[in-house]
Amino acid sequence: MHVAHAGRYAKYWLEPVELANNRGFRGHELTTIREIVIENREFFLEMWLEYFSGKR
C-alpha cells in the first residue's frame, strides 16, 4: 500500500500491516496512516487481488 502527499510517501505491507518505507512523513502522521491502513486492510487486499487477477 502506497501513500503519497506533497512529495512525501510511505509504503505499508498489508500482511501483516507494517511500515516498509517512509520519506517525509512524521511519526504522528505515520500513526494515523497506519490506523487507516488497518481499518481498510480487507478492502485494499480485495482490490489488489481483483486488479492482479484480471491481468492474467
KADANOR-V300146 format. One record per backbone hydrogen bond with DSSP energy under -0.5 kcal/mol. CO is the residue of the C=O (numbers start at 1). NH is the residue of the N-H. If there is no record, write none. Layout:
# KADANOR-V300146
CO:NH, CO:NH
This chain:
# KADANOR-V300146
1:12, 3:10, 5:8, 8:5, 9:23, 10:3, 11:20, 11:21, 13:18, 16:15, 18:13, 21:11, 23:9, 26:30, 27:31, 28:32, 29:33, 30:34, 31:35, 32:36, 33:37, 34:38, 35:39, 36:40, 37:41, 38:41, 40:44, 41:45, 42:46, 43:47, 44:48, 45:49, 46:50, 47:51, 48:52, 49:53, 50:54, 52:55, 53:56
